[in-house]
Amino acid sequence: MKYIKVRVRYLIPYFKKLIGVDEETIEVEVGSTVKDIIVKLSEIHGKEILVYMLDDDKKDLRENVLCMINDVVVPNAKYVVKDGDTITFLIAVDGG
């Protein structure tokens, strides 16, 4: 099994408090998706992450959670990450 390293950044204040860091580097299998990253984070930091980030079917991101890969917003949790990618999670803000 081959593994890659990705950098995960948290711009969600709740996560910073829950996890205790602004960012971290984790190792995942080659071919991992954003959803796989979230599942891995829940294994490391607790299942609350799954509830907070994934929809009720646990198939995609919640509507208010945005994910960027290398500063580009990805459309869903099926996006495959590559070695050295930076994954940033943040909350979508609406209103005015």
N, C-alpha and C positions, 0 to 999 in steps of 0.2 A: 504494500500500500504506500503510495506517495503522498506527501504532505506539503502544504504551502503555508507561508506566514502572511497574515493580513493585519493591518492596524485598524483598530476600532475606536472611533471617537464618539463621545457622548455629549450632545448639546441639549440634552433633556435634563433639566435640573433634578428631577426626581431620580433619574438614573445615577447621576453623579453622587447623590446622597446614598442611594441603595448600594452602589458598587464601590464607592469611595475613591474613584479615580476619574479623571477627564478622558483618559484614553488608555488603551492597552494593546499589546500584540498577542494574537492567538494563533494556534496552529490548527488547520483543518485539512481534510482530504482534498486532493485535486478534484475539481468538478463540483465543489460545494457551491450552493446557492446562498442568497441572502437569508432565506428561511433556515438553511442549515447553520448559518452563522448565529442566528437568533436561538436556535435549539441548543447549540454549543454554549452560548452565553448563559442560557437557563441552567445548563448542567453545572456551570462554574459558579453562578451567582444566585440561583434560585428560580423556581418556576413562576414567580411573579412577573418575570420578564416576558414569558410567553403570553400571559393574560394581557399585559400592557401593550405589547407590540403586534401580536397576530390577531386576526379577526376570529369570530366565534367558531368558525370551521377549522381554524389553525392552518389555513392554506395560503393566506396573503396578509399583507400589512393592514393594520387598522387604518381607517380613512384619515385620522389625524397624525399618523406617523409617516414621516418622510425619510427616505434612505438615499444617500448620495454615495456614489462610488467615484473616487478621485474628483470630487466636487461637481459631479454631474448627477442630477436626479434620475433614479431608475424607476421604471413604471410599476414594477411589482417585485414580489419576493422570489421570483423564479430566476432572477438575474444571476448568472454564474460569475463568481469572483476569481481573480487571478493572483498569482504570487506577487506580493508587494503592494496590492491594492490598499487604499485607505477607504474604509467604510464609515460614514458619518450618519448617525441617527439624530433626528430632530423632530420637533412638533410643528405641524402645520398650523399657522395662525391665520384666522379669518376675521373679517370685521373691520370696523373703522371708526 
